Amino acid sequence: MSAPDLSRTSGGPFGWSVRLSLFYATIFMVAGVSMPWFPVYLESRGMAPEQIGLLLAVGFWIKPLANPLGSRWADVSGERRRPIVLFLIGAGAAYALFALGDSFTAFVFCAVLAACFNSPILPLGDNLTMTAAAERGLDYGRIRLWGSVTFIGAVYGAGWLLEGSPTEIILWLMVGGYLFTALVSTTLPDIRFPRPEKKWRNPFALLGQPVFLIFLVAVGLNSAAHSVLYGFGTIQWREIGRSDTEIGVLWAIGVIAEIVLFALSKRIIDRIGPLPLMVLGCASGILRWTLTAGATGFVELSLLQVLHAFTFGATHLGAMHFIQRAAPEGMSATAQGLFAAFGMGLFMGFGAMTAGYLYDGLGGQAYYVMTVVSVGSTLCALILIRRWNGTRLTL
């Protein structure tokens, strides 16, 4: 595979690690506010549970279009840093428009616009980091864990700020976070990638590759299994008597466990490989969601949140390393974009929409449906192990 051009970059491996870590720290600071608290903001603006679910779903449904196109632009241009900065600025401006919305229709428009800019950001960041890891011997897990650290601080900090404060603060924390991340991203290593000979190659061509398609279904179902937690975990925990401060701690516990796994990721990947780690992550969902359905106490919920290290962390790490090893030449960003678009976006879109109706009708028992989804995810991951021979995919 053609080597990327490092001539425009500066600093040694330590400098690269710091700059990439700062990117994850700031972008996940935004996620730490938006993931648990944005549904609360929407609820405060008069949105019903099914409307919240649909608004969250819209953002995921845009990913199958925005991610491949944004990522393909990056592959064709050979750049990563400039697209990341521009998308971040656009996302911050789009979320600011929610303040002007006064109806469900207006919110749908804002959600679509925000998703168009937001969707390609993390796939491009992951692609840049995995390339830096391969070129300079960096540890992706130890860079990525700083995002988890700030996620904890943002979740807990936002929960603390919300005690006695207007919920509008959630939106402006998100907008400010995107713009700050754009500023930080101007310091990312300016790695330039070889421009593909076929500049207008179909960015969706990889969807016709059976192994890659099975991979997307496995990670997609695993992502969808988190939809009840992501969309309604905070609301449900409030309903069973947990305070906003306790809720912040619950989200933090899951991410702390994730951080520990990321810190050990290189040794784990070297020992067992990416796909067995994915199977472990998918299968852990069967246990997590079955027990979460009936959990109400703070202690038992805390213990179950530790499983986030596996249901998300192990699956994500396995997926990142699979893409790095299996993506066809000249399509690394495209493969990363398709993973985020279909493996996470499309499935999470349907999951978020369904979660709204499930939660409206079943409350916390909706987690039992997530157990069934995890079973399907695990079966697909097991099939993938049998189908992939460990080499790069061809088209």
C-alpha positions as CSV (number, residue, x, y, z in Angstrom):
1,M,0.0,0.0,0.0
2,S,1.4,3.5,-0.9
3,A,2.8,5.3,2.1
4,P,1.3,8.6,3.2
5,D,3.2,11.9,2.8
6,L,4.5,13.1,6.2
7,S,6.6,16.1,4.8
8,R,4.0,18.7,6.0
9,T,4.0,17.4,9.5
10,S,6.2,18.4,12.4
11,G,7.1,17.0,15.8
12,G,8.0,13.5,16.9
13,P,5.7,10.7,18.0
14,F,5.1,12.3,21.4
15,G,4.0,15.5,19.7
16,W,1.6,13.6,17.4
17,S,0.2,11.8,20.3
18,V,-0.5,15.0,22.2
19,R,-2.2,16.7,19.3
20,L,-4.3,13.7,18.4
21,S,-5.3,13.2,22.1
22,L,-6.4,16.8,22.3
23,F,-8.7,16.2,19.3
24,Y,-10.4,13.3,21.0
25,A,-10.5,15.1,24.3
26,T,-12.4,18.0,22.8
27,I,-14.8,16.2,20.4
28,F,-15.8,13.8,23.2
29,M,-16.3,16.7,25.5
30,V,-19.1,17.6,23.1
31,A,-20.4,14.0,23.1
32,G,-20.4,14.0,26.9
33,V,-22.9,16.8,26.8
34,S,-25.0,15.8,23.8
35,M,-25.4,12.0,24.3
36,P,-27.0,11.9,27.8
37,W,-28.4,15.5,28.0
38,F,-29.5,16.5,24.5
39,P,-32.7,14.4,24.8
40,V,-33.4,16.3,28.0
41,Y,-33.0,19.6,26.1
42,L,-35.4,18.3,23.5
43,E,-37.9,17.2,26.1
44,S,-37.7,20.7,27.7
45,R,-38.6,22.2,24.3
46,G,-41.9,20.2,24.3
47,M,-40.8,17.1,22.3
48,A,-42.6,13.8,23.2
49,P,-40.6,10.5,23.5
50,E,-41.5,9.4,20.0
51,Q,-40.5,12.8,18.6
52,I,-37.2,12.7,20.5
53,G,-36.5,9.2,19.1
54,L,-37.3,10.4,15.6
55,L,-35.1,13.5,15.9
56,L,-32.2,11.3,17.1
57,A,-32.9,8.9,14.3
58,V,-32.8,11.6,11.6
59,G,-29.2,12.4,12.5
60,F,-28.2,8.7,12.1
61,W,-30.1,8.3,8.8
62,I,-28.1,11.1,7.2
63,K,-24.9,9.3,7.9
64,P,-25.2,6.7,5.1
65,L,-25.1,9.7,2.6
66,A,-22.9,12.3,4.5
67,N,-20.2,9.9,5.7
68,P,-19.3,8.2,2.5
69,L,-19.4,11.5,0.5
70,G,-17.4,13.4,3.1
71,S,-14.9,10.6,3.5
72,R,-14.6,10.1,-0.2
73,W,-13.8,13.8,-0.6
74,A,-11.0,13.3,1.9
75,D,-9.7,10.3,0.0
76,V,-9.8,12.2,-3.3
77,S,-8.1,15.3,-1.9
78,G,-5.6,13.3,0.1
79,E,-6.3,15.6,3.1
80,R,-7.7,14.9,6.6
81,R,-7.0,18.0,8.7
82,R,-8.8,20.7,6.7
83,P,-12.0,18.7,6.1
84,I,-12.2,18.0,9.9
85,V,-11.9,21.7,10.7
86,L,-14.5,22.7,8.2
87,F,-17.0,20.1,9.3
88,L,-16.6,21.1,12.9
89,I,-17.4,24.7,12.2
90,G,-20.5,23.7,10.2
91,A,-21.7,21.4,13.0
92,G,-21.4,24.1,15.6
93,A,-23.4,26.6,13.4
94,A,-26.1,24.0,12.6
95,Y,-26.7,23.2,16.3
96,A,-27.0,26.9,17.1
97,L,-30.1,26.9,14.9
98,F,-32.0,24.8,17.4
99,A,-32.3,27.9,19.5
100,L,-34.4,29.4,16.7
101,G,-36.6,26.4,16.1
102,D,-40.2,26.5,17.3
103,S,-41.7,23.3,16.0
104,F,-40.9,19.6,15.4
105,T,-40.5,20.3,11.7
106,A,-38.0,23.0,12.4
107,F,-36.1,20.7,14.7
108,V,-36.0,18.0,12.0
109,F,-34.4,20.5,9.6
110,C,-31.8,21.4,12.2
111,A,-31.1,17.8,13.0
112,V,-30.5,17.0,9.3
113,L,-28.2,19.9,8.8
114,A,-26.2,19.2,11.9
115,A,-25.8,15.6,11.0
116,C,-24.5,16.5,7.5
117,F,-21.6,18.3,9.1
118,N,-21.1,16.2,12.2
119,S,-21.2,12.7,10.6
120,P,-17.8,12.6,8.8
121,I,-15.8,14.2,11.7
122,L,-15.0,11.2,13.9
123,P,-14.4,8.7,11.0
124,L,-11.8,11.1,9.5
125,G,-10.2,11.6,12.9
126,D,-10.1,7.8,13.5
127,N,-8.6,7.3,10.0
128,L,-5.9,10.0,10.7
129,T,-5.1,8.5,14.1
130,M,-4.9,4.9,12.8
131,T,-2.6,6.0,10.0
132,A,-0.4,7.9,12.5
133,A,-0.3,4.8,14.7
134,A,0.9,2.7,11.8
135,E,3.5,5.2,10.6
136,R,4.9,6.3,14.0
137,G,4.2,3.2,16.2
138,L,1.5,5.1,18.3
139,D,-1.1,3.3,20.4
140,Y,-4.6,4.1,19.1
141,G,-6.2,3.0,22.4
142,R,-4.1,5.2,24.6
143,I,-4.8,8.2,22.3
144,R,-8.5,7.5,22.1
145,L,-8.9,7.1,25.9
146,W,-8.4,10.8,26.4
147,G,-11.8,11.3,24.6
148,S,-13.3,9.0,27.2
149,V,-11.7,10.9,30.0
150,T,-13.2,14.2,28.9
151,F,-16.5,12.5,28.2
152,I,-16.7,11.6,31.9
153,G,-16.0,15.2,32.9
154,A,-18.5,16.6,30.5
155,V,-21.3,14.2,31.5
156,Y,-20.7,14.9,35.2
157,G,-20.1,18.6,34.7
158,A,-23.2,19.1,32.6
159,G,-25.3,17.2,35.2
160,W,-23.9,19.4,37.9
161,L,-24.6,22.6,35.9
162,L,-28.1,21.5,35.3
163,E,-29.0,21.3,39.0
164,G,-31.1,24.4,39.2
165,S,-30.1,25.8,35.8
166,P,-32.1,26.3,32.6
167,T,-31.8,23.4,30.2
168,E,-30.8,25.8,27.4
169,I,-27.3,25.6,28.7
170,I,-27.0,22.2,27.1
171,L,-27.3,23.5,23.6
172,W,-24.8,26.3,24.1
173,L,-22.2,23.9,25.7
174,M,-22.5,21.8,22.5
175,V,-22.1,24.8,20.1
176,G,-19.1,26.1,22.0
177,G,-17.6,22.6,22.2
178,Y,-17.7,22.2,18.4
179,L,-16.1,25.5,17.7
180,F,-13.4,24.9,20.3
181,T,-12.7,21.5,18.8
182,A,-12.3,23.2,15.4
183,L,-9.6,25.4,16.9
184,V,-7.8,22.5,18.4
185,S,-8.0,20.5,15.1
186,T,-6.0,23.1,13.3
187,T,-3.0,21.6,15.2
188,L,-3.6,18.0,13.9
189,P,-0.7,16.4,11.9
190,D,-1.3,17.4,8.3
191,I,-0.7,13.9,6.9
192,R,-1.4,13.8,3.1
193,F,-2.5,10.6,1.5
194,P,-1.8,9.4,-2.0
195,R,-4.6,10.5,-4.3
196,P,-6.4,7.5,-5.9
197,E,-6.0,7.0,-9.6
198,K,-9.8,6.6,-9.9
199,K,-10.9,9.8,-8.3
200,W,-14.6,9.2,-8.8
201,R,-14.6,5.7,-7.7
202,N,-18.0,4.7,-6.2
203,P,-17.7,5.3,-2.4
204,F,-20.4,2.6,-1.9
205,A,-18.6,-0.1,-3.8
206,L,-17.4,-1.7,-0.6
207,L,-21.0,-2.5,0.3
208,G,-20.8,-5.2,-2.4
209,Q,-17.9,-7.0,-0.7
210,P,-19.5,-9.8,1.4
211,V,-16.9,-9.8,4.2
212,F,-17.2,-6.0,4.7
213,L,-21.0,-6.3,4.6
214,I,-21.1,-8.9,7.3
215,F,-18.8,-6.7,9.3
216,L,-21.2,-3.7,9.0
217,V,-24.2,-5.8,10.1
218,A,-22.3,-7.1,13.1
219,V,-21.2,-3.7,14.4
220,G,-24.4,-2.1,13.3
221,L,-26.6,-4.5,15.3
222,N,-24.3,-4.0,18.3
223,S,-24.6,-0.2,18.0
224,A,-28.4,-0.4,17.6
225,A,-28.5,-2.5,20.9
226,H,-27.3,0.7,22.7
227,S,-30.2,2.8,21.3
228,V,-32.5,2.6,24.4
229,L,-29.6,3.5,26.7
230,Y,-28.4,6.4,24.6
231,G,-31.8,7.8,23.8
232,F,-33.6,7.2,27.1
233,G,-31.2,6.1,29.7
234,T,-31.0,9.5,31.4
235,I,-34.8,10.0,31.2
236,Q,-35.5,6.5,32.6
237,W,-33.0,6.9,35.4
238,R,-34.7,10.1,36.4
239,E,-38.0,8.4,36.5
240,I,-36.8,5.6,38.8
241,G,-35.5,8.2,41.3
242,R,-31.9,8.7,40.4
243,S,-30.6,12.3,40.7
244,D,-28.9,14.2,37.9
245,T,-25.6,13.9,39.9
246,E,-26.1,10.1,40.2
247,I,-26.9,9.9,36.5
248,G,-23.7,11.7,35.7
249,V,-21.8,9.2,37.8
250,L,-23.5,6.3,36.1
251,W,-22.4,7.5,32.7
252,A,-18.9,8.2,34.0
253,I,-18.5,4.6,35.4
254,G,-19.2,3.1,31.9
255,V,-16.6,5.4,30.4
256,I,-14.0,4.7,33.1
257,A,-14.3,1.0,32.4
258,E,-13.8,1.8,28.7
259,I,-10.7,3.8,29.5
260,V,-9.1,0.9,31.2
261,L,-9.8,-1.3,28.2
262,F,-8.3,1.3,25.8
263,A,-5.2,1.6,27.9
264,L,-4.6,-2.1,27.6
265,S,-5.8,-2.3,24.0
266,K,-2.5,-2.8,22.2
267,R,-1.6,-5.8,24.3
268,I,-5.1,-7.3,23.9
269,I,-5.2,-6.8,20.1
270,D,-1.7,-8.3,19.7
271,R,-2.7,-11.3,21.7
272,I,-6.2,-12.2,20.4
273,G,-6.7,-10.1,17.3
274,P,-9.5,-7.7,16.3
275,L,-12.3,-10.1,15.5
276,P,-12.3,-12.2,18.7
277,L,-12.4,-8.9,20.6
278,M,-15.4,-7.9,18.5
279,V,-17.2,-11.1,19.4
280,L,-16.5,-10.5,23.1
281,G,-18.0,-7.1,22.8
282,C,-21.1,-8.1,20.9
283,A,-21.8,-11.1,23.2
284,S,-21.4,-8.9,26.3
285,G,-24.6,-7.0,25.3
286,I,-26.7,-10.2,25.9
287,L,-25.8,-10.0,29.6
288,R,-25.8,-6.2,29.9
289,W,-29.2,-5.5,28.5
290,T,-31.0,-8.5,30.1
291,L,-29.9,-7.4,33.5
292,T,-30.4,-3.6,32.9
293,A,-34.1,-4.2,32.1
294,G,-34.8,-4.9,35.7
295,A,-32.2,-2.8,37.5
296,T,-33.2,0.1,39.6
297,G,-30.7,0.5,42.4
298,F,-27.7,2.8,42.0
299,V,-25.2,0.1,43.0
300,E,-26.5,-2.5,40.6
301,L,-26.8,0.1,37.8
302,S,-23.2,1.1,38.5
303,L,-22.0,-2.5,38.2
304,L,-23.8,-3.0,34.9
305,Q,-22.3,0.2,33.5
306,V,-18.9,-1.4,33.8
307,L,-20.0,-3.7,30.9
308,H,-19.8,-0.7,28.6
309,A,-16.1,-1.4,28.3
310,F,-17.0,-4.5,26.4
311,T,-20.3,-3.7,24.6
312,F,-18.9,-0.5,23.2
313,G,-15.1,-0.5,23.9
314,A,-14.2,-4.0,22.8
315,T,-16.4,-3.8,19.7
316,H,-15.0,-0.4,18.7
317,L,-11.4,-1.4,19.1
318,G,-11.9,-4.6,17.1
319,A,-13.6,-2.6,14.3
320,M,-10.9,0.0,14.1
321,H,-8.2,-2.6,13.7
322,F,-10.2,-4.6,11.3
323,I,-10.7,-1.6,9.0
324,Q,-7.0,-0.7,9.2
325,R,-6.0,-4.2,8.1
326,A,-8.8,-5.0,5.7
327,A,-9.6,-1.7,3.8
328,P,-8.7,-1.8,0.1
329,E,-5.8,0.5,-1.0
330,G,-6.8,4.1,-1.5
331,M,-10.1,3.6,0.4
332,S,-9.1,3.8,4.0
333,A,-11.2,6.9,4.8
334,T,-14.0,5.6,2.7
335,A,-14.1,2.4,4.6
336,Q,-14.0,4.3,7.9
337,G,-16.9,6.5,6.6
338,L,-19.0,3.5,5.6
339,F,-18.4,1.9,9.0
340,A,-19.7,5.0,10.7
341,A,-22.5,5.5,8.2
342,F,-23.9,2.0,7.9
343,G,-22.3,0.1,10.7
344,M,-23.3,2.8,13.2
345,G,-25.5,5.4,11.5
346,L,-28.1,3.5,9.6
347,F,-28.6,0.9,12.3
348,M,-28.6,3.4,15.1
349,G,-31.1,5.5,13.1
350,F,-33.6,2.7,13.1
351,G,-32.6,1.8,16.6
352,A,-33.2,5.4,17.9
353,M,-36.6,5.6,16.1
354,T,-37.7,2.2,17.4
355,A,-36.4,3.0,20.9
356,G,-38.8,5.9,21.1
357,Y,-41.8,3.7,20.5
358,L,-40.4,0.9,22.6
359,Y,-39.7,3.1,25.6
360,D,-43.1,4.8,25.3
361,G,-44.8,1.4,25.5
362,L,-42.5,-0.7,27.6
363,G,-40.4,1.7,29.7
364,G,-37.3,0.0,31.1
365,Q,-38.4,-3.4,29.8
366,A,-37.4,-2.2,26.3
367,Y,-33.9,-3.3,27.2
368,Y,-35.1,-6.9,26.6
369,V,-35.5,-6.1,22.9
370,M,-31.9,-4.9,22.9
371,T,-30.9,-8.3,24.2
372,V,-32.3,-9.9,21.1
373,V,-30.5,-7.5,18.9
374,S,-27.2,-8.4,20.7
375,V,-27.8,-12.0,19.9
376,G,-28.0,-11.2,16.2
377,S,-24.9,-9.1,16.4
378,T,-22.9,-11.9,18.1
379,L,-23.9,-14.4,15.4
380,C,-22.8,-12.1,12.6
381,A,-19.4,-11.5,14.4
382,L,-18.9,-15.3,14.6
383,I,-19.7,-15.6,10.9
384,L,-17.2,-12.9,10.1
385,I,-14.4,-14.8,11.9
386,R,-15.0,-17.7,9.5
387,R,-15.1,-15.5,6.4
388,W,-12.2,-13.1,6.7
389,N,-8.7,-14.5,5.9
390,G,-6.8,-11.6,7.5
391,T,-5.7,-9.8,4.3
392,R,-6.9,-6.6,2.6
393,L,-10.2,-6.8,0.8
394,T,-10.3,-6.4,-3.0
395,L,-13.0,-5.0,-5.3
